[in-house]
């Protein structure tokens, strides 16, 4: 299995989702997608589908090695020693270049355009993709 999934429900959202706590220097405003790597994407997708429907603006993508390489290039090899894993988390940001600058300052492998930054986190075997 790629990893563990936890569900929670906020019974007091007014105490959690406060505007003054939601702004961050990296300009990230939300989680867009989780990409799962699998050698058998269809079977993996079926297992995740048993958890129920995913709502809102969030997507779950299950991809094989070739699809990951097409999307993330050389960075897709980060964590490839695990045949099934959470390969990437995609975040929305008003300025992906903020994350690119931070990745560069930390010496992390990354690839960046004006609308997208992908940062490899080798210690975690995963990628963070930040999109405008």
N, C-alpha and C positions, 0 to 999 in steps of 0.2 A: 504494500500500500504506500502511496506517495507521502502520506503524513496524516496528522490528526486534524479533525475539523471540530470546532467548538461553536455552539450556538448560545446566544444570550439575548435577553429581552430587557430593555430598560423600562421599568415601571415608573421611574421618575425622570423622564428625559429632560425636564426643565432644570434638574440638578446636575446633569451630565453634559448636555450639549449647549454650553453657554458660549455666546459669541466671543467673549474675551479669552476663551480657552481654545478656540478653533483656529486662530491665525498662527502661522508658523513661519520662521525665517526662510524655509525652503519653498514656500508658496504652494505647497501641496494642499489641495482642497478635497480630495476624496480618493477612494480605492475604486479602480475601474474593472480590474480583471485579475484572476489567478490562472496562470498557465501551468498545467501539469504535464510532465514528460512521462511517456509510457511506451513500452515496446508493443503494447496491444491497446491502442487508444479506444477501440470500441468496447472492450471488456471493462476498461477503467472508467469510461464514461457511464456505462450501465451501473457500475457500483455507486458512482456519485449521484446518478439519477434516483437511486433508491432513497436518498436523503430527502428528496422533495424538490419542488420547483424553486428556482432562484428568482427572486423578484428584484424590482428596481433597476438601476443602471449598472448592475454588476454582472460580469460574464465569467463563466468557467470554461476554459479552453483546454482540451486534452490533445496533445500533439506528439507525434513520433519524432525520431532524431532528424529526419529530413525536413520536416516542417519547422522544427526549432532552428535548424541551420539556416533555412530560407528567411526566417524572421529576424534572428539575432546574430547571424554570421558566426565569426570565430568565438564570440563570447558564449555561444550556445554550448561550448564544451565544458564550461564551468559546472561541476557537479555531475558530469556525464558518467562517472564511475558507478552511479546509482541508476539502475534501469528505470525506476519509477520514483519521481520526486516532484516537489513543488519547485518548478524550474524558474518561474518569474512571477513577480507581483507588479502589476501596472498601476501607477498612481497618476492622478490628474494634477497639473500645476499650471499656474498662470505664466510661469517662466522656467522651463526645463533647464535653462542654462545655469541657473543657481545651483542645481544639483551637479551639473557637469563641472562647474568650478570647484565645488566641494570635493568631488571625486578626484579631480586632478591634484588638489592640495593634499589629499590623503594617499596619493599614489595608487589609487584603485584603477584597474583596467576599465575603460569605458569607451563608448562611441556616442557621438553627439551631433545633432543637427539643430536648426533653430526651433523645430517643433517636437524634438524627441531626444531624450538622453537615456542610454542603457548603461547601467553600472553593474559590474561583476563583483560579487561578494564571495571570493574564493573560500573563506573560512566557513561560510554557510552553504556552499555549493549551489548558489542561487543568483538570480539577477533581479535588479530593480529597474523597471522601465518607467520613465516619467514622460508623460505626453501633455501637450498643450490642449 
